[in-house]
């Protein structure tokens, strides 16, 4: 069997668990600065700055523990897996004596805000600023990109909000 695509042997280059509230990047509000009259843009999500700080701090801590710190920032084609664990709304649980019991009507997946692609963008930018890779343009594919509820039974689900991140080098086999 012949193939026109390259066969890639992904080598794990970096694994990371980040704890904190995942926040999207992308929606901005524009307004005029009162004294200068210039147009200023501001992130709509008040949680994006703390999320990027959480990702950057976790990544910098992990980089300090790397066996070969000179391997970073990563360069060349990369693949990423990112699984974001988000908190279930309180409305998914019963009340009174059933306060900790998940309702049968609760959805299995968080098919609501924030957008998965915007979570990816904020996290990629934080990994760039932490020095994991030279530029997020090096990411040429996403392996597993998912948004799951905390403690959902998913193999990459965390017990608290956060993300599991895996970066692989793509090298032609």
Secondary structure by P-SEA (a helix, b strand, c coil): ccccbbbbbcccccccccccbbbbccbbbbbbccccccbbbbbcccaaaaaaaaaaaaaaaaaaacccccccccccbbbbbbbbbbbccccccccccccccccccccccccccccaaaaaaaaaaaaaaaccccccccccccccccccccccccccccccccbbbbbbbbccc
